[in-house]
């Protein structure tokens, strides 16, 4: 635990980035993040993420953002596939012209399907290169790169796995940790949810609940993004020595890509 000023104690919260803290001052508790995306203020205004309380710059140049502390928990994998709130929040995000414009004004990254494929291939560990099944999936994705014009890109979360969904004690659902937010094909977020949490035979029902027709082009793009997301999760786990979780992602990939 350390202090960034004389009033607040910051206790690190375990996470990928090492930039999240529980801030405590007397009986007050807030969620504090170091150098979070400036996109957070707009997301808070739209109710997609917990309320933004304040922003402060530290003496060493870091920017700290504080959000309301919610006593709650992460959504479970089962809840992810069944929750209408997950669908509502994703659709709100993808249909929001204001969030898209805000992300553009902040020089938000545009990422194509090819960019995600390149992320996986870049500095790929030899063990993953030598895994015949993973390389077959990669070659399939390479050969079936989806076409989706950037003019139709929307604001996307970019890492919509269950770890980043919070449900409060009042049953309010929020999407958190927006460090990977990006302008991209909305099939990116949809493929993440469906690839991880929804049985393949039910994908079309989920898409209909989202509010669009499950036409072939969309379903092909979702299938593609489900595959690349799982490959990227496998790579991430390998690099963090999380072998058990990595094997779980491989098993999930095999349920979708049956080679």
C-alpha positions as protocol buffer text, in pm:
chain_id: "A"
residue {
  index: 1
  type: UNK
  ca { x: 0 y: 0 z: 0 }
}
residue {
  index: 2
  type: UNK
  ca { x: 125 y: 350 z: -79 }
}
residue {
  index: 3
  type: UNK
  ca { x: 2 y: 709 z: -86 }
}
residue {
  index: 4
  type: UNK
  ca { x: -21 y: 949 z: -377 }
}
residue {
  index: 5
  type: UNK
  ca { x: -102 y: 1233 z: -136 }
}
residue {
  index: 6
  type: UNK
  ca { x: -143 y: 1266 z: 238 }
}
residue {
  index: 7
  type: UNK
  ca { x: -517 y: 1191 z: 230 }
}
residue {
  index: 8
  type: UNK
  ca { x: -548 y: 877 z: 20 }
}
residue {
  index: 9
  type: UNK
  ca { x: -411 y: 526 z: 61 }
}
residue {
  index: 10
  type: UNK
  ca { x: -394 y: 317 z: -256 }
}
residue {
  index: 11
  type: UNK
  ca { x: -404 y: -61 z: -233 }
}
residue {
  index: 12
  type: UNK
  ca { x: -312 y: -243 z: -557 }
}
residue {
  index: 13
  type: UNK
  ca { x: -581 y: -461 z: -715 }
}
residue {
  index: 14
  type: UNK
  ca { x: -465 y: -770 z: -898 }
}
residue {
  index: 15
  type: UNK
  ca { x: -503 y: -736 z: -1272 }
}
residue {
  index: 16
  type: UNK
  ca { x: -331 y: -752 z: -1610 }
}
residue {
  index: 17
  type: UNK
  ca { x: -216 y: -391 z: -1615 }
}
residue {
  index: 18
  type: UNK
  ca { x: -100 y: -338 z: -1256 }
}
residue {
  index: 19
  type: UNK
  ca { x: -258 y: 8 z: -1271 }
}
residue {
  index: 20
  type: UNK
  ca { x: -575 y: -44 z: -1062 }
}
residue {
  index: 21
  type: UNK
  ca { x: -613 y: 42 z: -695 }
}
residue {
  index: 22
  type: UNK
  ca { x: -864 y: 53 z: -415 }
}
residue {
  index: 23
  type: UNK
  ca { x: -847 y: 410 z: -286 }
}
residue {
  index: 24
  type: UNK
  ca { x: -931 y: 467 z: 80 }
}
residue {
  index: 25
  type: UNK
  ca { x: -974 y: 790 z: 273 }
}
residue {
  index: 26
  type: UNK
  ca { x: -1133 y: 756 z: 617 }
}
residue {
  index: 27
  type: UNK
  ca { x: -1456 y: 564 z: 543 }
}
residue {
  index: 28
  type: UNK
  ca { x: -1462 y: 658 z: 174 }
}
residue {
  index: 29
  type: UNK
  ca { x: -1371 y: 400 z: -90 }
}
residue {
  index: 30
  type: UNK
  ca { x: -1319 y: 455 z: -462 }
}
residue {
  index: 31
  type: UNK
  ca { x: -1179 y: 260 z: -756 }
}
residue {
  index: 32
  type: UNK
  ca { x: -867 y: 435 z: -885 }
}
residue {
  index: 33
  type: UNK
  ca { x: -684 y: 366 z: -1206 }
}
residue {
  index: 34
  type: UNK
  ca { x: -353 y: 508 z: -1322 }
}
residue {
  index: 35
  type: UNK
  ca { x: -334 y: 643 z: -1678 }
}
residue {
  index: 36
  type: UNK
  ca { x: -670 y: 506 z: -1784 }
}
residue {
  index: 37
  type: UNK
  ca { x: -824 y: 588 z: -2120 }
}
residue {
  index: 38
  type: UNK
  ca { x: -963 y: 945 z: -2151 }
}
residue {
  index: 39
  type: UNK
  ca { x: -1264 y: 769 z: -2306 }
}
residue {
  index: 40
  type: UNK
  ca { x: -1377 y: 688 z: -1949 }
}
residue {
  index: 41
  type: UNK
  ca { x: -1562 y: 1017 z: -1895 }
}
residue {
  index: 42
  type: UNK
  ca { x: -1785 y: 961 z: -2199 }
}
residue {
  index: 43
  type: UNK
  ca { x: -1852 y: 600 z: -2100 }
}
residue {
  index: 44
  type: UNK
  ca { x: -1947 y: 709 z: -1750 }
}
residue {
  index: 45
  type: UNK
  ca { x: -2193 y: 968 z: -1886 }
}
residue {
  index: 46
  type: UNK
  ca { x: -2363 y: 696 z: -2091 }
}
residue {
  index: 47
  type: UNK
  ca { x: -2392 y: 467 z: -1789 }
}
residue {
  index: 48
  type: UNK
  ca { x: -2183 y: 187 z: -1937 }
}
residue {
  index: 49
  type: UNK
  ca { x: -1920 y: 198 z: -1663 }
}
residue {
  index: 50
  type: UNK
  ca { x: -1932 y: 306 z: -1295 }
}
residue {
  index: 51
  type: UNK
  ca { x: -1961 y: 679 z: -1231 }
}
residue {
  index: 52
  type: UNK
  ca { x: -1646 y: 885 z: -1279 }
}
residue {
  index: 53
  type: UNK
  ca { x: -1587 y: 1096 z: -966 }
}
residue {
  index: 54
  type: UNK
  ca { x: -1268 y: 1289 z: -1031 }
}
residue {
  index: 55
  type: UNK
  ca { x: -942 y: 1303 z: -1222 }
}
residue {
  index: 56
  type: UNK
  ca { x: -609 y: 1415 z: -1073 }
}
residue {
  index: 57
  type: UNK
  ca { x: -256 y: 1450 z: -1206 }
}
residue {
  index: 58
  type: UNK
  ca { x: 27 y: 1338 z: -978 }
}
residue {
  index: 59
  type: UNK
  ca { x: 363 y: 1507 z: -939 }
}
residue {
  index: 60
  type: UNK
  ca { x: 534 y: 1250 z: -1163 }
}
residue {
  index: 61
  type: UNK
  ca { x: 290 y: 1308 z: -1448 }
}
residue {
  index: 62
  type: UNK
  ca { x: 55 y: 1012 z: -1399 }
}
residue {
  index: 63
  type: UNK
  ca { x: -318 y: 1076 z: -1432 }
}
residue {
  index: 64
  type: UNK
  ca { x: -539 y: 907 z: -1172 }
}
residue {
  index: 65
  type: UNK
  ca { x: -911 y: 857 z: -1232 }
}
residue {
  index: 66
  type: UNK
  ca { x: -1151 y: 771 z: -951 }
}
residue {
  index: 67
  type: UNK
  ca { x: -1480 y: 590 z: -1000 }
}
residue {
  index: 68
  type: UNK
  ca { x: -1745 y: 496 z: -751 }
}
residue {
  index: 69
  type: UNK
  ca { x: -1661 y: 178 z: -562 }
}
residue {
  index: 70
  type: UNK
  ca { x: -1925 y: -87 z: -614 }
}
residue {
  index: 71
  type: UNK
  ca { x: -1958 y: -387 z: -389 }
}
residue {
  index: 72
  type: UNK
  ca { x: -2025 y: -659 z: -640 }
}
residue {
  index: 73
  type: UNK
  ca { x: -1864 y: -935 z: -839 }
}
residue {
  index: 74
  type: UNK
  ca { x: -1767 y: -1040 z: -1188 }
}
residue {
  index: 75
  type: UNK
  ca { x: -2029 y: -1201 z: -1407 }
}
residue {
  index: 76
  type: UNK
  ca { x: -1987 y: -1577 z: -1433 }
}
residue {
  index: 77
  type: UNK
  ca { x: -1930 y: -1743 z: -1771 }
}
residue {
  index: 78
  type: UNK
  ca { x: -2285 y: -1881 z: -1757 }
}
residue {
  index: 79
  type: UNK
  ca { x: -2431 y: -1536 z: -1687 }
}
residue {
  index: 80
  type: UNK
  ca { x: -2233 y: -1394 z: -1977 }
}
residue {
  index: 81
  type: UNK
  ca { x: -2416 y: -1616 z: -2223 }
}
residue {
  index: 82
  type: UNK
  ca { x: -2759 y: -1559 z: -2071 }
}
residue {
  index: 83
  type: UNK
  ca { x: -2769 y: -1198 z: -1949 }
}
residue {
  index: 84
  type: UNK
  ca { x: -2989 y: -958 z: -2148 }
}
residue {
  index: 85
  type: UNK
  ca { x: -2788 y: -677 z: -1984 }
}
residue {
  index: 86
  type: UNK
  ca { x: -2472 y: -792 z: -2161 }
}
residue {
  index: 87
  type: UNK
  ca { x: -2657 y: -770 z: -2492 }
}
residue {
  index: 88
  type: UNK
  ca { x: -2810 y: -430 z: -2405 }
}
residue {
  index: 89
  type: UNK
  ca { x: -2475 y: -276 z: -2306 }
}
residue {
  index: 90
  type: UNK
  ca { x: -2295 y: -408 z: -2614 }
}
residue {
  index: 91
  type: UNK
  ca { x: -2567 y: -283 z: -2846 }
}
residue {
  index: 92
  type: UNK
  ca { x: -2568 y: 57 z: -2675 }
}
residue {
  index: 93
  type: UNK
  ca { x: -2191 y: 80 z: -2721 }
}
residue {
  index: 94
  type: UNK
  ca { x: -2196 y: -29 z: -3085 }
}
residue {
  index: 95
  type: UNK
  ca { x: -2486 y: 199 z: -3182 }
}
residue {
  index: 96
  type: UNK
  ca { x: -2359 y: 511 z: -3004 }
}
residue {
  index: 97
  type: UNK
  ca { x: -2256 y: 777 z: -3255 }
}
residue {
  index: 98
  type: UNK
  ca { x: -2134 y: 999 z: -2971 }
}
residue {
  index: 99
  type: UNK
  ca { x: -1897 y: 732 z: -2837 }
}
residue {
  index: 100
  type: UNK
  ca { x: -1769 y: 662 z: -3187 }
}
residue {
  index: 101
  type: UNK
  ca { x: -1709 y: 1033 z: -3245 }
}
residue {
  index: 102
  type: UNK
  ca { x: -1541 y: 1073 z: -2906 }
}
residue {
  index: 103
  type: UNK
  ca { x: -1308 y: 781 z: -2975 }
}
residue {
  index: 104
  type: UNK
  ca { x: -1220 y: 929 z: -3314 }
}
residue {
  index: 105
  type: UNK
  ca { x: -1145 y: 1270 z: -3161 }
}
residue {
  index: 106
  type: UNK
  ca { x: -912 y: 1106 z: -2911 }
}
residue {
  index: 107
  type: UNK
  ca { x: -718 y: 947 z: -3197 }
}
residue {
  index: 108
  type: UNK
  ca { x: -876 y: 613 z: -3117 }
}
residue {
  index: 109
  type: UNK
  ca { x: -713 y: 325 z: -3297 }
}
residue {
  index: 110
  type: UNK
  ca { x: -885 y: 165 z: -3593 }
}
residue {
  index: 111
  type: UNK
  ca { x: -815 y: -207 z: -3610 }
}
residue {
  index: 112
  type: UNK
  ca { x: -899 y: -433 z: -3901 }
}
residue {
  index: 113
  type: UNK
  ca { x: -922 y: -810 z: -3899 }
}
residue {
  index: 114
  type: UNK
  ca { x: -571 y: -820 z: -4048 }
}
residue {
  index: 115
  type: UNK
  ca { x: -439 y: -613 z: -3756 }
}
residue {
  index: 116
  type: UNK
  ca { x: -568 y: -870 z: -3506 }
}
residue {
  index: 117
  type: UNK
  ca { x: -415 y: -1151 z: -3711 }
}
residue {
  index: 118
  type: UNK
  ca { x: -84 y: -963 z: -3706 }
}
residue {
  index: 119
  type: UNK
  ca { x: -108 y: -920 z: -3328 }
}
residue {
  index: 120
  type: UNK
  ca { x: -117 y: -1297 z: -3293 }
}
residue {
  index: 121
  type: UNK
  ca { x: 163 y: -1367 z: -3541 }
}
residue {
  index: 122
  type: UNK
  ca { x: 397 y: -1101 z: -3401 }
}
residue {
  index: 123
  type: UNK
  ca { x: 666 y: -1256 z: -3177 }
}
residue {
  index: 124
  type: UNK
  ca { x: 468 y: -1580 z: -3156 }
}
residue {
  index: 125
  type: UNK
  ca { x: 645 y: -1826 z: -2922 }
}
residue {
  index: 126
  type: UNK
  ca { x: 793 y: -2133 z: -3088 }
}
residue {
  index: 127
  type: UNK
  ca { x: 572 y: -2369 z: -2886 }
}
residue {
  index: 128
  type: UNK
  ca { x: 262 y: -2208 z: -3034 }
}
residue {
  index: 129
  type: UNK
  ca { x: 413 y: -2199 z: -3383 }
}
residue {
  index: 130
  type: UNK
  ca { x: 478 y: -2572 z: -3356 }
}
residue {
  index: 131
  type: UNK
  ca { x: 126 y: -2657 z: -3238 }
}
residue {
  index: 132
  type: UNK
  ca { x: -29 y: -2806 z: -3551 }
}
residue {
  index: 133
  type: UNK
  ca { x: -388 y: -2746 z: -3443 }
}
residue {
  index: 134
  type: UNK
  ca { x: -332 y: -2379 z: -3357 }
}
residue {
  index: 135
  type: UNK
  ca { x: -153 y: -2323 z: -3686 }
}
residue {
  index: 136
  type: UNK
  ca { x: -440 y: -2485 z: -3878 }
}
residue {
  index: 137
  type: UNK
  ca { x: -680 y: -2241 z: -3713 }
}
residue {
  index: 138
  type: UNK
  ca { x: -443 y: -1953 z: -3790 }
}
residue {
  index: 139
  type: UNK
  ca { x: -419 y: -2056 z: -4157 }
}
residue {
  index: 140
  type: UNK
  ca { x: -797 y: -2078 z: -4179 }
}
residue {
  index: 141
  type: UNK
  ca { x: -830 y: -1726 z: -4038 }
}
residue {
  index: 142
  type: UNK
  ca { x: -562 y: -1606 z: -4277 }
}
residue {
  index: 143
  type: UNK
  ca { x: -746 y: -1758 z: -4574 }
}
residue {
  index: 144
  type: UNK
  ca { x: -1089 y: -1628 z: -4465 }
}
residue {
  index: 145
  type: UNK
  ca { x: -1006 y: -1272 z: -4366 }
}
residue {
  index: 146
  type: UNK
  ca { x: -1343 y: -1093 z: -4338 }
}
residue {
  index: 147
  type: UNK
  ca { x: -1413 y: -783 z: -4541 }
}
residue {
  index: 148
  type: UNK
  ca { x: -1575 y: -499 z: -4349 }
}
residue {
  index: 149
  type: UNK
  ca { x: -1530 y: -136 z: -4456 }
}
residue {
  index: 150
  type: UNK
  ca { x: -1384 y: 94 z: -4191 }
}
residue {
  index: 151
  type: UNK
  ca { x: -1662 y: 349 z: -4250 }
}
residue {
  index: 152
  type: UNK
  ca { x: -1889 y: 107 z: -4064 }
}
residue {
  index: 153
  type: UNK
  ca { x: -1655 y: 61 z: -3767 }
}
residue {
  index: 154
  type: UNK
  ca { x: -1810 y: 126 z: -3425 }
}
residue {
  index: 155
  type: UNK
  ca { x: -1675 y: 188 z: -3078 }
}
residue {
  index: 156
  type: UNK
  ca { x: -1579 y: -154 z: -2939 }
}
residue {
  index: 157
  type: UNK
  ca { x: -1460 y: -262 z: -2596 }
}
residue {
  index: 158
  type: UNK
  ca { x: -1194 y: -491 z: -2739 }
}
residue {
  index: 159
  type: UNK
  ca { x: -1167 y: -731 z: -2442 }
}
residue {
  index: 160
  type: UNK
  ca { x: -1524 y: -814 z: -2341 }
}
residue {
  index: 161
  type: UNK
  ca { x: -1445 y: -1134 z: -2147 }
}
residue {
  index: 162
  type: UNK
  ca { x: -1630 y: -1204 z: -1821 }
}
residue {
  index: 163
  type: UNK
  ca { x: -1348 y: -1065 z: -1604 }
}
residue {
  index: 164
  type: UNK
  ca { x: -1442 y: -719 z: -1732 }
}
residue {
  index: 165
  type: UNK
  ca { x: -1813 y: -733 z: -1650 }
}
residue {
  index: 166
  type: UNK
  ca { x: -1924 y: -623 z: -1304 }
}
residue {
  index: 167
  type: UNK
  ca { x: -2262 y: -676 z: -1138 }
}
residue {
  index: 168
  type: UNK
  ca { x: -2336 y: -465 z: -831 }
}
residue {
  index: 169
  type: UNK
  ca { x: -2534 y: -567 z: -525 }
}
residue {
  index: 170
  type: UNK
  ca { x: -2823 y: -373 z: -682 }
}
residue {
  index: 171
  type: UNK
  ca { x: -2795 y: -599 z: -991 }
}
residue {
  index: 172
  type: UNK
  ca { x: -2663 y: -319 z: -1212 }
}
residue {
  index: 173
  type: UNK
  ca { x: -2427 y: -450 z: -1480 }
}
residue {
  index: 174
  type: UNK
  ca { x: -2126 y: -252 z: -1602 }
}
residue {
  index: 175
  type: UNK
  ca { x: -1850 y: -311 z: -1854 }
}
residue {
  index: 176
  type: UNK
  ca { x: -1511 y: -211 z: -1709 }
}
residue {
  index: 177
  type: UNK
  ca { x: -1141 y: -194 z: -1802 }
}
residue {
  index: 178
  type: UNK
  ca { x: -1150 y: -5 z: -2133 }
}
residue {
  index: 179
  type: UNK
  ca { x: -777 y: 1 z: -2204 }
}
residue {
  index: 180
  type: UNK
  ca { x: -830 y: -197 z: -2528 }
}
residue {
  index: 181
  type: UNK
  ca { x: -1119 y: 15 z: -2660 }
}
residue {
  index: 182
  type: UNK
  ca { x: -1093 y: 48 z: -3034 }
}
residue {
  index: 183
  type: UNK
  ca { x: -1279 y: 145 z: -3351 }
}
residue {
  index: 184
  type: UNK
  ca { x: -1350 y: -184 z: -3524 }
}
residue {
  index: 185
  type: UNK
  ca { x: -1607 y: -424 z: -3663 }
}
residue {
  index: 186
  type: UNK
  ca { x: -1868 y: -479 z: -3387 }
}
residue {
  index: 187
  type: UNK
  ca { x: -1833 y: -851 z: -3465 }
}
residue {
  index: 188
  type: UNK
  ca { x: -1513 y: -823 z: -3257 }
}
residue {
  index: 189
  type: UNK
  ca { x: -1706 y: -789 z: -2929 }
}
residue {
  index: 190
  type: UNK
  ca { x: -1985 y: -1020 z: -3042 }
}
residue {
  index: 191
  type: UNK
  ca { x: -1736 y: -1291 z: -3138 }
}
residue {
  index: 192
  type: UNK
  ca { x: -1565 y: -1259 z: -2801 }
}
residue {
  index: 193
  type: UNK
  ca { x: -1891 y: -1320 z: -2615 }
}
residue {
  index: 194
  type: UNK
  ca { x: -2019 y: -1596 z: -2842 }
}
residue {
  index: 195
  type: UNK
  ca { x: -1684 y: -1772 z: -2876 }
}
residue {
  index: 196
  type: UNK
  ca { x: -1633 y: -1792 z: -2502 }
}
residue {
  index: 197
  type: UNK
  ca { x: -1977 y: -1823 z: -2350 }
}
residue {
  index: 198
  type: UNK
  ca { x: -2248 y: -1936 z: -2593 }
}
residue {
  index: 199
  type: UNK
  ca { x: -2282 y: -2282 z: -2745 }
}
residue {
  index: 200
  type: UNK
  ca { x: -2234 y: -2264 z: -3122 }
}
residue {
  index: 201
  type: UNK
  ca { x: -2587 y: -2390 z: -3198 }
}
residue {
  index: 202
  type: UNK
  ca { x: -2732 y: -2089 z: -3011 }
}
residue {
  index: 203
  type: UNK
  ca { x: -2528 y: -1816 z: -3177 }
}
residue {
  index: 204
  type: UNK
  ca { x: -2806 y: -1712 z: -3414 }
}
residue {
  index: 205
  type: UNK
  ca { x: -3057 y: -1681 z: -3127 }
}
residue {
  index: 206
  type: UNK
  ca { x: -2815 y: -1455 z: -2939 }
}
residue {
  index: 207
  type: UNK
  ca { x: -2763 y: -1237 z: -3248 }
}
residue {
  index: 208
  type: UNK
  ca { x: -3140 y: -1204 z: -3291 }
}
residue {
  index: 209
  type: UNK
  ca { x: -3170 y: -1101 z: -2925 }
}
residue {
  index: 210
  type: UNK
  ca { x: -2900 y: -840 z: -2994 }
}
residue {
  index: 211
  type: UNK
  ca { x: -3138 y: -700 z: -3253 }
}
residue {
  index: 212
  type: UNK
  ca { x: -2996 y: -785 z: -3593 }
}
residue {
  index: 213
  type: UNK
  ca { x: -3057 y: -1053 z: -3852 }
}
residue {
  index: 214
  type: UNK
  ca { x: -2811 y: -1344 z: -3832 }
}
residue {
  index: 215
  type: UNK
  ca { x: -2729 y: -1319 z: -4202 }
}
residue {
  index: 216
  type: UNK
  ca { x: -2438 y: -1517 z: -4342 }
}
residue {
  index: 217
  type: UNK
  ca { x: -2183 y: -1236 z: -4373 }
}
residue {
  index: 218
  type: UNK
  ca { x: -2230 y: -1128 z: -4011 }
}
residue {
  index: 219
  type: UNK
  ca { x: -2216 y: -1484 z: -3876 }
}
residue {
  index: 220
  type: UNK
  ca { x: -1897 y: -1550 z: -4075 }
}
residue {
  index: 221
  type: UNK
  ca { x: -1737 y: -1238 z: -3924 }
}
residue {
  index: 222
  type: UNK
  ca { x: -1845 y: -1336 z: -3574 }
}
residue {
  index: 223
  type: UNK
  ca { x: -1703 y: -1686 z: -3629 }
}
residue {
  index: 224
  type: UNK
  ca { x: -1374 y: -1532 z: -3744 }
}
residue {
  index: 225
  type: UNK
  ca { x: -1345 y: -1296 z: -3448 }
}
residue {
  index: 226
  type: UNK
  ca { x: -1434 y: -1575 z: -3204 }
}
residue {
  index: 227
  type: UNK
  ca { x: -1136 y: -1766 z: -3341 }
}
residue {
  index: 228
  type: UNK
  ca { x: -883 y: -1484 z: -3335 }
}
residue {
  index: 229
  type: UNK
  ca { x: -990 y: -1378 z: -2986 }
}
residue {
  index: 230
  type: UNK
  ca { x: -932 y: -1728 z: -2850 }
}
residue {
  index: 231
  type: UNK
  ca { x: -595 y: -1747 z: -3026 }
}
residue {
  index: 232
  type: UNK
  ca { x: -494 y: -1415 z: -2868 }
}
residue {
  index: 233
  type: UNK
  ca { x: -609 y: -1534 z: -2525 }
}
residue {
  index: 234
  type: UNK
  ca { x: -404 y: -1852 z: -2571 }
}
residue {
  index: 235
  type: UNK
  ca { x: -97 y: -1646 z: -2659 }
}
residue {
  index: 236
  type: UNK
  ca { x: -153 y: -1413 z: -2363 }
}
residue {
  index: 237
  type: UNK
  ca { x: -184 y: -1703 z: -2120 }
}
residue {
  index: 238
  type: UNK
  ca { x: 126 y: -1872 z: -2262 }
}
residue {
  index: 239
  type: UNK
  ca { x: 333 y: -1557 z: -2210 }
}
residue {
  index: 240
  type: UNK
  ca { x: 205 y: -1527 z: -1851 }
}
residue {
  index: 241
  type: UNK
  ca { x: 274 y: -1898 z: -1778 }
}
residue {
  index: 242
  type: UNK
  ca { x: -96 y: -1962 z: -1713 }
}
residue {
  index: 243
  type: UNK
  ca { x: -95 y: -2309 z: -1865 }
}
residue {
  index: 244
  type: UNK
  ca { x: -419 y: -2438 z: -1712 }
}
residue {
  index: 245
  type: UNK
  ca { x: -616 y: -2139 z: -1839 }
}
residue {
  index: 246
  type: UNK
  ca { x: -441 y: -2163 z: -2176 }
}
residue {
  index: 247
  type: UNK
  ca { x: -547 y: -2527 z: -2212 }
}
residue {
  index: 248
  type: UNK
  ca { x: -904 y: -2425 z: -2130 }
}
residue {
  index: 249
  type: UNK
  ca { x: -899 y: -2175 z: -2416 }
}
residue {
  index: 250
  type: UNK
  ca { x: -759 y: -2438 z: -2652 }
}
residue {
  index: 251
  type: UNK
  ca { x: -1039 y: -2675 z: -2552 }
}
residue {
  index: 252
  type: UNK
  ca { x: -1295 y: -2401 z: -2617 }
}
residue {
  index: 253
  type: UNK
  ca { x: -1139 y: -2325 z: -2955 }
}
residue {
  index: 254
  type: UNK
  ca { x: -1171 y: -2692 z: -3048 }
}
residue {
  index: 255
  type: UNK
  ca { x: -1545 y: -2678 z: -2979 }
}
residue {
  index: 256
  type: UNK
  ca { x: -1579 y: -2413 z: -3250 }
}
residue {
  index: 257
  type: UNK
  ca { x: -1297 y: -2493 z: -3494 }
}
residue {
  index: 258
  type: UNK
  ca { x: -1315 y: -2869 z: -3535 }
}
residue {
  index: 259
  type: UNK
  ca { x: -1002 y: -2974 z: -3724 }
}
